[in-house]
Amino acid sequence: MAARHGAAIEALGGFREVRVACLKGEPTLERALDGVRAPVHAVPLLLADGFIMDLLRRRLEDRPEVTLHPPLGQHPGLIGLARRKALEACAGKGWGPGEATLLLVGHGTPRHPRSTATTEAAAAAIAAGALFKSVRTAYLDQGSYLAEVAGGLRDGPCVAVGLFMDEGPHGRDDVLEGLQAAPVPVAYAGPIGGDGAVVKLILAQAGTSAQPRERVDAE
């Protein structure tokens, strides 16, 4: 997913170069940074400022030429994206959003106290708009566990949106498995990271009003 978004950004021509790095796998962060000219702007394709973001900060602390921007999940545009995907999923099923529960699904981890911050903030903001019957949150790796929350759903259909960057085992398989516990009709809108609108959020997070410069996307 990072490679696809990186290619889309490079095609826009606003940067001297766009590189993609993986925190696990290839190309490594160190390889992606090899030989780049300062300044370098790194936009983490992470949805929470949590455990992985802390690891990334430590890996870049000795690289003064790199400006590490906040994770993508902290951009306010993420909330509108999640809301739009939920509304589209409702429309696809013929459900009115006012009759549906919106379930935002995040990864979560007990290893970091801020792992749920993005998901909870998005849920609160969407709930304030009163578009859906209710807005709830669930997680794969900490309470409230997805299967438990899904199993407790009542009163009408549920549309779920995954706060994940890609359709890997977490963003697709684990979410679909957890949603099987729901006793009501469920539509899964999929993970938000594959949406084309993410490119605009990456550019905004990088601050594209500056002159063309190096960029590294970390996934």
VEXKEFI-245607 format. One record per residue (C-alpha): residue in three letters; x, y, z. Coordinates in steps of 0.02 Angstrom, whole numbers, m for minus. Last residue first. Layout:
BEGIN
+-----+--------+--------+--------+
|   r |     px |     py |     pz |
+-----+--------+--------+--------+
| ALA |      X |      Y |      Z |
...
+-----+--------+--------+--------+
This chain:
BEGIN
+-----+--------+--------+--------+
|   r |     px |     py |     pz |
+-----+--------+--------+--------+
| GLU |    243 |     80 |    339 |
| ALA |    368 |    223 |    323 |
| ASP |    352 |    348 |    180 |
| VAL |    514 |    442 |    146 |
| ARG |    512 |    611 |     65 |
| GLU |    651 |    719 |    m10 |
| ARG |    609 |    897 |    m56 |
| PRO |    506 |   1004 |   m173 |
| GLN |    482 |   1180 |    m99 |
| ALA |    367 |   1198 |     51 |
| SER |    178 |   1212 |     38 |
| THR |    174 |   1022 |     36 |
| GLY |    168 |   1001 |    224 |
| ALA |    209 |    817 |    248 |
| GLN |     45 |    785 |    339 |
| ALA |    m50 |    871 |    199 |
| LEU |     36 |    764 |     67 |
| ILE |      0 |    605 |    164 |
| LEU |   m182 |    657 |    187 |
| LYS |   m200 |    691 |      1 |
| VAL |   m130 |    518 |    m39 |
| VAL |   m251 |    440 |     86 |
| ALA |   m395 |    498 |    m26 |
| GLY |   m357 |    351 |   m141 |
| ASP |   m427 |    231 |    m12 |
| GLY |   m317 |     83 |     29 |
| GLY |   m278 |    141 |    205 |
| ILE |   m459 |    147 |    260 |
| PRO |   m473 |    m38 |    295 |
| GLY |   m631 |   m125 |    233 |
| ALA |   m810 |    m61 |    226 |
| TYR |   m869 |   m215 |    321 |
| ALA |  m1058 |   m235 |    314 |
| VAL |  m1141 |   m325 |    459 |
| PRO |  m1316 |   m397 |    483 |
| VAL |  m1351 |   m431 |    667 |
| PRO |  m1298 |   m572 |    784 |
| ALA |  m1115 |   m516 |    770 |
| ALA |   m987 |   m652 |    809 |
| GLN |   m935 |   m660 |    626 |
| LEU |   m865 |   m484 |    647 |
| GLY |   m711 |   m553 |    733 |
| GLU |   m667 |   m663 |    584 |
| LEU |   m692 |   m521 |    461 |
| VAL |   m578 |   m409 |    565 |
| ASP |   m442 |   m541 |    579 |
| ASP |   m445 |   m581 |    393 |
| ARG |   m450 |   m406 |    318 |
| GLY |   m356 |   m268 |    408 |
| HIS |   m262 |   m385 |    524 |
| PRO |   m204 |   m517 |    400 |
| GLY |   m160 |   m385 |    271 |
| GLU |   m287 |   m272 |    187 |
| ASP |   m190 |   m113 |    215 |
| MET |   m169 |     42 |    321 |
| PHE |   m285 |     m6 |    463 |
| LEU |   m427 |     86 |    548 |
| GLY |   m555 |    m41 |    489 |
| VAL |   m731 |     23 |    460 |
| ALA |   m883 |    m78 |    517 |
| VAL |  m1065 |    m53 |    468 |
| CYS |  m1190 |   m130 |    588 |
| PRO |  m1372 |   m175 |    559 |
| GLY |  m1517 |   m154 |    679 |
| ASP |  m1550 |   m169 |    864 |
| ARG |  m1414 |   m271 |    949 |
| LEU |  m1227 |   m287 |    950 |
| GLY |  m1153 |   m384 |   1095 |
| GLY |  m1066 |   m516 |    990 |
| ALA |   m980 |   m380 |    891 |
| VAL |   m907 |   m304 |   1050 |
| GLU |   m845 |   m473 |   1111 |
| ALA |   m776 |   m524 |    941 |
| LEU |   m687 |   m357 |    923 |
| TYR |   m602 |   m355 |   1092 |
| SER |   m637 |   m203 |   1200 |
| GLY |   m510 |   m241 |   1265 |
| GLN |   m341 |   m267 |   1184 |
| ASP |   m263 |   m343 |   1028 |
| LEU |   m397 |   m339 |    893 |
| TYR |   m492 |   m185 |    949 |
| ALA |   m670 |   m118 |    956 |
| THR |   m753 |     52 |    948 |
| ARG |   m935 |    106 |    946 |
| VAL |  m1041 |    237 |    858 |
| SER |  m1230 |    240 |    876 |
| LYS |  m1383 |    263 |    767 |
| PHE |  m1273 |    348 |    640 |
| LEU |  m1272 |    526 |    574 |
| ALA |  m1270 |    608 |    747 |
| GLY |  m1125 |    724 |    701 |
| ALA |  m1054 |    709 |    877 |
| ALA |  m1040 |    521 |    852 |
| ILE |   m917 |    552 |    710 |
| ALA |   m803 |    657 |    820 |
| ALA |   m812 |    537 |    967 |
| ALA |   m775 |    386 |    858 |
| ALA |   m627 |    473 |    774 |
| ALA |   m554 |    520 |    944 |
| GLU |   m576 |    342 |   1009 |
| THR |   m491 |    265 |    857 |
| THR |   m345 |    386 |    858 |
| ALA |   m315 |    371 |   1046 |
| THR |   m322 |    181 |   1056 |
| SER |   m134 |    146 |   1057 |
| ARG |    m99 |    293 |   1173 |
| PRO |    m67 |    190 |   1330 |
| HIS |     60 |     75 |   1246 |
| ARG |    101 |   m110 |   1269 |
| PRO |    m81 |   m161 |   1295 |
| THR |   m102 |   m149 |   1107 |
| GLY |   m237 |    m79 |    994 |
| HIS |   m276 |   m139 |    818 |
| GLY |   m423 |    m29 |    776 |
| VAL |   m603 |    m64 |    725 |
| LEU |   m730 |     77 |    710 |
| LEU |   m907 |      9 |    726 |
| LEU |  m1046 |    116 |    656 |
| THR |  m1217 |     58 |    715 |
| ALA |  m1351 |     73 |    583 |
| GLU |  m1530 |    141 |    580 |
| GLY |  m1480 |    323 |    560 |
| PRO |  m1357 |    276 |    424 |
| GLY |  m1504 |    222 |    313 |
| TRP |  m1470 |     49 |    248 |
| GLY |  m1481 |      2 |     64 |
| LYS |  m1333 |   m113 |     78 |
| GLY |  m1221 |    m12 |    m38 |
| ALA |  m1285 |    147 |     42 |
| CYS |  m1227 |     87 |    212 |
| ALA |  m1055 |     45 |    143 |
| GLU |  m1042 |    217 |     63 |
| LEU |  m1091 |    299 |    228 |
| ALA |   m958 |    200 |    320 |
| LYS |   m824 |    244 |    193 |
| ARG |   m872 |    427 |    206 |
| ARG |   m862 |    428 |    397 |
| ALA |   m691 |    346 |    396 |
| LEU |   m627 |    473 |    270 |
| GLY |   m700 |    619 |    366 |
| ILE |   m613 |    562 |    524 |
| LEU |   m447 |    535 |    434 |
| GLY |   m451 |    716 |    377 |
| PRO |   m407 |    767 |    554 |
| HIS |   m228 |    704 |    529 |
| GLN |   m174 |    606 |    683 |
| GLY |   m191 |    439 |    597 |
| LEU |    m56 |    485 |    473 |
| PRO |     76 |    477 |    608 |
| PRO |    155 |    643 |    658 |
| HIS |    300 |    704 |    550 |
| LEU |    480 |    649 |    570 |
| THR |    598 |    779 |    499 |
| VAL |    755 |    688 |    444 |
| GLU |    922 |    777 |    423 |
| PRO |    955 |    756 |    609 |
| ARG |    967 |    566 |    591 |
| ASP |   1024 |    503 |    761 |
| GLU |    848 |    499 |    834 |
| LEU |    780 |    409 |    681 |
| ARG |    775 |    231 |    746 |
| ARG |    715 |    291 |    916 |
| ARG |    572 |    390 |    840 |
| LEU |    522 |    239 |    736 |
| LEU |    512 |    128 |    890 |
| ASP |    402 |    258 |    976 |
| MET |    288 |    259 |    823 |
| ILE |    275 |     70 |    834 |
| PHE |    217 |     76 |   1016 |
| GLY |     92 |    216 |    998 |
| ASP |     52 |    371 |    901 |
| ALA |    m86 |    281 |    808 |
| LEU |   m138 |    260 |    627 |
| LEU |     32 |    229 |    553 |
| LEU |     89 |    273 |    378 |
| PRO |    233 |    371 |    451 |
| VAL |    275 |    528 |    352 |
| ALA |    462 |    559 |    342 |
| HIS |    526 |    725 |    274 |
| VAL |    708 |    728 |    219 |
| PRO |    805 |    890 |    203 |
| ALA |    935 |    838 |    160 |
| ARG |   1001 |    733 |     19 |
| VAL |    970 |    546 |     17 |
| GLY |   1116 |    426 |      3 |
| ASP |   1046 |    286 |    109 |
| LEU |    880 |    336 |    184 |
| ALA |    783 |    197 |    100 |
| ARG |    915 |     72 |    152 |
| GLU |    904 |    126 |    334 |
| LEU |    714 |    116 |    335 |
| THR |    721 |    m59 |    263 |
| PRO |    664 |    m96 |     88 |
| GLU |    614 |   m228 |    128 |
| GLY |    538 |   m303 |    284 |
| LYS |    487 |   m232 |    451 |
| LEU |    490 |    m43 |    473 |
| CYS |    463 |    m33 |    286 |
| ALA |    526 |    112 |    181 |
| VAL |    460 |    205 |     29 |
| ARG |    553 |    340 |    m67 |
| VAL |    489 |    495 |   m155 |
| GLU |    610 |    610 |   m245 |
| ARG |    629 |    792 |   m292 |
| PHE |    449 |    819 |   m240 |
| GLY |    298 |    901 |   m320 |
| GLY |    294 |    791 |   m474 |
| LEU |    118 |    723 |   m454 |
| ALA |    179 |    554 |   m516 |
| GLU |    289 |    541 |   m361 |
| ILE |    136 |    554 |   m251 |
| ALA |     46 |    414 |   m343 |
| ALA |    202 |    305 |   m338 |
| GLY |    216 |    332 |   m150 |
| HIS |     33 |    287 |   m125 |
| ARG |     59 |    124 |   m218 |
| ALA |    222 |     85 |   m127 |
| ALA |    142 |    120 |     42 |
| MET |      0 |      0 |      0 |
+-----+--------+--------+--------+
